[in-house]
């Protein structure tokens, strides 16, 4: 069986691929993950996108590396999940519920606990009232909305992950 060649990102199904069958965002994230995983914790070899952390008396590079890997892997997994959902023939209400939560969590100032409370069990609503075609159309629309909302900077995500450790 021949593999179908498309002009879509292998991870997120974005329309334009740049390199290694990935879109620009996914390729950049993959390169950053490789840089951080290969980092030997020496300040001189600090990956350039982590220069913000180059401060006097900062020496917790092991924790910074772990936080960076966690933040980047989280972004990659999110993009892969969206791509997997687009390739599935059966799109369920839970896929829409997760995407709606992701859209609202990307909006600045969105309270994650409030989002969880308000959109919990919306999957049942979508499954009962929408046909598969309607769910796919809504999913594609929400996916475009999701990608049009500016993503929190990687630095912010790393700082959040850093303080969770």
Secondary structure as UniProt FT lines:
FT   TURN            10..12
FT   TURN            20..21
FT   HELIX           24..37
FT   HELIX           43..45
FT   HELIX           48..53
FT   TURN            56..57
FT   HELIX           61..87
FT   HELIX           93..106
FT   TURN            108..109
FT   HELIX           112..119
FT   TURN            120..121
FT   HELIX           122..129
FT   HELIX           132..148
FT   HELIX           154..164
//
